[in-house]
Amino acid sequence: MPALIQQSRWDRLSGKLVSFKFVSDLGLRSILFHLLINHSTNFSNQLIAMEISIPDEQLAMRDKVKQFVAEELEPISLKVEAEGRIPDQIVDKMRQLGLFGLSIPREYGGLGLSTLAEIMVYEELTKTNASFRSRIGTSNSIGSMGILFDGTDDQKNTYLPRIAAGEWTAAFALTEPDAGSDAANIKCNAVLEGDHWVLNGTKQFITNGDCASVFTTIAVTDEQKRARGGFTAFIIEKDFAGFSVSLPDSKMGLKGSNTNEIVFKNCMVPRENVIGGMEMVGMGFKTAMRVLDKGRLTMGACALGASQKLLDMCVAHIKHQFNSGKPKADLQVAQFSLADMATEIYAARQMLHDTARLRDTGKNVTHEASMVKLFCTEMASRIAERAMDIFGDEGYLTQTQIEMFLRDVRLYRIFEGTSEIQRMVISRNLLRD
Ligand SMILES: Cc1cc2nc3c(=O)[nH]c(=O)nc-3n(C[C@H](O)[C@H](O)[C@H](O)COP(=O)(O)OP(=O)(O)OC[C@H]3O[C@@H](n4cnc5c(N)ncnc54)[C@H](O)[C@@H]3O)c2cc1C
């Protein structure tokens, strides 16, 4: 084992190894990390765990984003909320930082971050207005991952570099008026006519619908088989004939990030735009579910970032507030509330990071990702409620942003599978023979 260690630091008093870096590749590092964590009592500090698992350059991205949030995003958070849009120059800065290609491999122009490094970026990015993360979220996750996981080489070479550069925003279109949680009920259909597929149907609540150039879209290609081999994933470009986008929805939160209805009316899609090529016809449901596994970890990270921010705001607030002449921080009710928030956040971070590491070793994490999404997103709502209690009337004021977080974190329990759907996935897995 020591031969694989490049640098080590030992605590002189306890004689314990406090930190080290591996020479080996990330996969091996993760495996060794698990061996060590399970067989040694010397590694209890989560910061050490991070250091072991993530190369410095990937941690540097998290730090850059932290700075970007503090210097560029947080100062305009209220403006974005009021105006319902992110200024173009900020989107340009996001492009320059590489935020549209966090998870896209380097060979396609992305940053090629590990899952763990990527979710740590989201934890920072969601400590401000959630719309900023949403603007880049679909390109890194549900919009592009189908192409990355199952696309042909041609498709990867055509689309991924543009998505990674932020030139083309990618979106994901599964939900329909009659098919939300029950995605197997989609009606949008595609019929092969010569060298084109003809798509007809409506998708709704499509994040970034009006700014995306490319849509991973799931449609029915075999009415008999439906979800059991009758759904196909397509890459749709916004300029294809018969494709249109409706006006943005008026929503409760994420005011700076639009969702739209999109309509396919005899939309002409080249035959080769089936994700993975013609041999993948009928495999669209599998592609969609694989994409959502990763999306659920992302949602966990967003919920965690918002929760941490709310806790930090509460700590800062009660240190400087007085109640009947006594500092609020002296009130046991406030102290206990902070303690419960911090404890939940610690638990959430452990499960999220552990699942991300497992995914980075190549393990299927469907079960764990559902537990992460369920726990982290439900926690974020509890924490936002507690923050509102701690701030009291001030929390109800727009300028404190507590009410914005309360509205925004509610969404995390709805999209990419509601809490009930996560419970169904988890229990189905537990009860499987
Ligand atoms: C802001 C926003 C952005 C979105 N972005 C996208 C996107 O980019 N692409 C996309 O395709 N979709 C997107 N969606 C859609 C989202 O994924 C769906 O809203 C979600 O899957 C839930 O579906 P539904 O709203 O139709 O709720 P329903 O399925 O109608 O569910 C209503 C309620 O019933 C519960 N329920 C449903 N079925 C069961 C069951 N079997 N057992 C127990 N309880 C059940 C649900 O948990 C929920 O509480 C977005 C939605 C929102 C609000």
The ligand as a Gaussian input file, in Angstrom:
#p B3LYP/6-31G(d) Opt

LIG

0 1
 C      -39.858000      23.235000     -12.456000
 C      -39.976000      21.879000     -13.095000
 C      -39.016000      21.486000     -14.003000
 C      -39.155000      20.261000     -14.682000
 N      -38.227000      19.899000     -15.628000
 C      -38.446000      18.792000     -16.373000
 C      -37.603000      18.480000     -17.493000
 O      -36.638000      19.194000     -17.780000
 N      -37.905000      17.392000     -18.259000
 C      -38.952000      16.570000     -17.967000
 O      -39.179000      15.597000     -18.700000
 N      -39.770000      16.826000     -16.899000
 C      -39.547000      17.910000     -16.107000
 N      -40.393000      18.209000     -15.055000
 C      -41.493000      17.318000     -14.780000
 C      -41.290000      16.519000     -13.498000
 O      -40.312000      15.530000     -13.695000
 C      -42.650000      15.950000     -13.089000
 O      -43.394000      17.048000     -12.598000
 C      -42.525000      14.882000     -12.030000
 O      -42.035000      13.706000     -12.589000
 C      -43.857000      14.570000     -11.348000
 O      -44.848000      14.333000     -12.275000
 P      -46.275000      15.090000     -12.207000
 O      -45.983000      16.519000     -11.937000
 O      -47.047000      14.755000     -13.405000
 O      -46.951000      14.536000     -10.917000
 P      -47.934000      13.242000     -10.795000
 O      -47.260000      12.125000     -11.429000
 O      -49.252000      13.692000     -11.346000
 O      -47.986000      13.084000      -9.267000
 C      -48.823000      13.867000      -8.395000
 C      -48.627000      13.367000      -6.971000
 O      -49.002000      11.974000      -6.888000
 C      -47.921000      11.212000      -6.394000
 N      -47.897000       9.908000      -7.067000
 C      -47.904000       9.694000      -8.393000
 N      -47.880000       8.367000      -8.657000
 C      -47.838000       7.751000      -7.459000
 C      -47.808000       6.383000      -7.047000
 N      -47.793000       5.397000      -7.944000
 N      -47.786000       6.108000      -5.743000
 C      -47.796000       7.104000      -4.814000
 N      -47.852000       8.411000      -5.138000
 C      -47.860000       8.734000      -6.443000
 C      -46.677000      12.009000      -6.714000
 O      -45.620000      11.679000      -5.833000
 C      -47.162000      13.421000      -6.534000
 O      -47.112000      13.769000      -5.189000
 C      -40.244000      19.403000     -14.364000
 C      -41.184000      19.808000     -13.403000
 C      -41.060000      21.022000     -12.771000
 C      -42.126000      21.420000     -11.770000

